[in-house]
Amino acid sequence: MKAEHQSAATHGLGWLLEAARPLERIRAAFVHPCNEVSLTSAFEAREHGLVEPVLIGPRSKIEAVAEQFGHDLADIEIHDVEHSHAAAALAVQLAASQDVEALVKGSMHTDELMGAVVSSAGGLRTKRRISHCFVMQTPAYPRPFIITDAAINIAPAVEAKVHIVQNAIDLARVLGVEVPKVALLAAVETVHVSMQATLDAAILCKMADRGQITGGVLDGPLAFDNAVSFNAAAIKGIHSPVAGQADILVAPDLESGNMLAKQLEYMGDAASSGIVLGARVPIMLTSRADPADARLASCAIGVILAHHYRKHRP
């Protein structure tokens, strides 16, 4: 998200790969990589110099997929476990012991992996709430931006939104934005007591004023047009350090955030990648529908964060 990557003409996420390329490979656990997409992702990330993959799952299934799609497992570390639940448990154990520095979801349900991550016995929880960030870029907007939370927290109360916002600010700063501008989205840009999203936005802004959220500039409630368009904000008479230039878009809930991210990806030509924050290691929740460049960009974010966590352990 650095300035040199903020040209609308180069709206892909290749800059993330470039940022990660000089960094040492990390050991990343690919959890239950028992289909083509998840196993291929491990080899693609290794070929790009991002990770040394550690495969965790039933060896027979992994070998069958590798044979079918022409992957050579000869020099790949494999932990043979019976099923996906055991794979998630072992992956968390390896991460807690710092044997791996990132987790990548394979052919399993997100809830299964995240259940192991958030377990109090797993050792990966921090004082922060777990949340997800999409890092996106579209030709219609002059900078990369983050949408949160569109994958983990379904209907977060304001207490959870404090963590969601702080996680996103911290990610943006690691990716090169010195003081991220945070737009707290709602349907309108004024506070209405009957609209909880506007009340939450007002509370979060005041909490930032009091130092309870740090590192960024918050404003809200802001409707989506005001958050990303100077012209829309000017027409409505909004004077804001965030309007028209948001680096982070905070959705009121998972449904609105997920729809916004998917609409931008499928109808707005947006490049997209994602990462889970709030644990002791970065977690990539790859999808079968994700293109290869999105999966690689997510791995690149994981590598950048893992190196940051070496110096600033969450």
N, C-alpha and C positions, 0 to 999 in steps of 0.2 A: 504493500500500500504506500510505498515511497513515491515521491513526486515524479521521478523519472518513469514510473510505471502508470501514470495517470492520464495517458493519452487515449482518447476515445478511438483513435485509429488502430490501436493495438489493445483491444479490449479482452483478449484472452488472459489466461492465468499462467502463462509460461514464465512470467517474472517470478512466480513462486519457486519453480524449478531452478531458475538461475540463482535465487537467493539461497537455496538449499545446497546447490552443487558444490560450493567450496567446503562445506561442512563434512566432518567425518560421518561415515555410515553409522546408523544405529541398529541395534538388534531389535527387531519388531516381531511380536507374536501375531501370526495370522491364525485366527481362532476358527477351527472347523472349516478349512478351505476345501470343501468337498464338492465344488462345482467348477465349471470352466472359468467363470468371471473371477471368483475369489482366488483360485490357484494361479491363474494368469496374472492377476494383480501383483502377487508376490514376486513373480519372475520379472514383470515390467519394472517394478520399483527397484529390484536389484540391478537390472540392466542399466537403469538411469543413475546408479550410484547412490541411491537414497538409503537402502536398508540391507542388512543381512537377515533374510527371513528365517523365522523359526516357526515351523508348521506344527500345529497342535490339533490332533483329530485321529480318527480311526485310520491306521496306516493303509489298510486294504482299500479303503475308499479313496484316499489321497493318491495312492499308486494307480488305481484304475483311471482316475481323471487325468493324471499325468500321462499315462500311456495313450489314452484316447486323443489327447491334444498335443502330444509331442514334447512334453517337458521332461528334462533330465533331472532326476532327484539325487543323483550320485553324491553331490557335495552339499546337500541341503539337510539341515538339522530337523529331525522329525521326532515329536513326542507322541507315541502311540497311546491313545485313550479310547475308551469304549464308545462314547457318544458325545454329542454337543454340550451337554450339561457338564460333563467331566472336563471337556476342553476349556470351557469358560472358567471353571474353578482353577485348573492348572495355570491358565494364562494369567489370572489374577495373582496367583501365588508367585509366579515367576516375576511379575511386575513389582510386587511388594518387596521381593528380595533383591530388586534392581538387576536381575539377570536379563530382563528385556526392558526397553525404554518406551515402548508404545504398544498399543493393542489395535488390531485391525479385525473388524467383524467379517467372518466368512459366511458360509451358507447356513445361517441360523437366525432365529428371531432376535431382534434388538433387545427385547425384554429379557431374554435369557442371558445375554452377555452383561447387560447393564445391571441385572439383578445380582450377579456375582460381584460386579464392581462396587455397588453401593452397600453390599453386605458389611455389617460392622466387624465381621470376622476376617474380611478380605485384606484389610490393611491399606486400601487405596483411597479411603475417604479423607477429605480435608475439612477445614472449617467452612469451606464454600459449598454451596449447593451445586450439583451437577447441572450443566446446561450445554446447549448445542449452538454453534455459530455456523451459518453459511457465509463463506467469503465469495463474493460475486463481483462480476464486472460486465457491463453492458455498453454497447456503442452509443446508447442514448444518454450516458452519464459520464462525466469526465474523470471519475476516480473509482477505484475499487471500493466496495462497501460491504458491511456485515449486516446480515439479518439474523435476529435472535428473538425468542427461542422458537424454533419451528420443528423440533424433533423430540424433545424430552419432556418438558413441563407443560402439561395440558392446559391448565387454567391457573396460572401462578398468582398467588396473593402478593401484595406489595412487598412483604418480607422476602419472598423468593425473587421478586424482580430486582431487589437490591443486588443480589448475587449474580443474576443474569446480566445486569448492566455492568457490574464490575468485571465479570469474566470477559465480556466483550471488549471493554476498555483495555484491559490488560493484553488481550490478543492483538488488538489494533496497534498498541504501543510496541509489542514485540515485532510486529510486521512493518514498523517504521513510521507510524503516525505519532508525532510527539504529543499532541493534545487532541485526541479524537472528539469530534462533534457528534453528540448523541441525540437523535430525534426519538421522542417517546410518542409512538403513533396512536391515533384514535380516529374516529370518524369526523371529528370536528377539531377546531383549534382553540376552543374556549372551554372552560370548566363548567360541567353540568353535574349537579348532584345526583341525577338519575342515570348517569353514564359512568360506570366504575372505572373504565380506562382513563377518563379525563381526571378523575380524582387521584388515581394511582400516579399519573404523570405529574400532577401538581405536587404530590407528596415527595416523589423521587427528586424533583428539582430542588425542593427545599432541603431535603437530606443532603444533596450535593452541596448546597450553600453552606451547610453546617459541617462539612467534611466527613459525612458518613458514606459518601461515594467519592472516590478520588481519581485524579488523572485525566479527566475528561470534562467537556463542557456540555451540560444537559439543557434541553428545552422541550417543553411539551405542556399540554397536548398539542401535537401537530398532525394535521391530516397529511396523507402521503404526498399530495401535490405540493404542499407547503414545505415539506421536508427536503424535496429534491429539486424544486423549481424556484429560482429567484423571482421569476415573473409572477408565478401564482401567489407567492408570499407578498409581493409588492401590491398586487391588485387587492389583496385582502387587508392591506395595511399592517402586515406583521413585520415588526422590527426585531430581529433575532440573530445571534451569532451562529445559529445552527441552520436556520431555514435556507433551503436552496443548496446547501453544501454538506449535508449529513454524511458522516463516515460510518455511522451505526444506526440502523433502523430497529427499534425495539417494538415488537408486535405485542398487542394486548394479550394474546393467547396463542396456543400452538396452531389452532385451525387457521386463523388469519395469517399467521406467519408462514405456515406451510403453503397455503394457497398463493401468497404473495411471491414466495421464492419460486414455486413451480410455474407460475404465470410468467415471471420474468425469464425463466429458463426456456420454456417451450414457446412463448409468444413474443418475447422481447430479445431473443438471441443472446441471452446472458450466459456467460461461462460461470460455472458453479463448482464449489468444493466445500467440504464441511469437516468440522472437528468438534469433539466433545471436550469440554473443559470442566475444571472443578475437582478432578481426581489428581492423583500424584503422577500420572502419566497421561499423555494425550491419547485419545481414542478415536479411531476412524470408523465411521459407520457407513461403509460402502454399500451401494445398492446395485442390484442386477441391471437396473436401467441406466446407471451412470456410464457415460462414455469413458474411454481409457484416459483421456487427458484430465477429466474430473477426478478420477481415482488417483492419478499421479499427483495432482495438485494437492489433494487431501494428504497424501503421504508426505509431500514436501512441507506442508504446514506442521505435520507431526514431527518431522525431523528438526525444523526450526525451533519448535517449542521444547522438544527433548533437550536440545543443546542449551536453551535458556534455563530449563529446570535444573541442569547440572550446577548452575551458579546460583539460582534462586529457587530452591526446592519449595514447591507449593505445600 
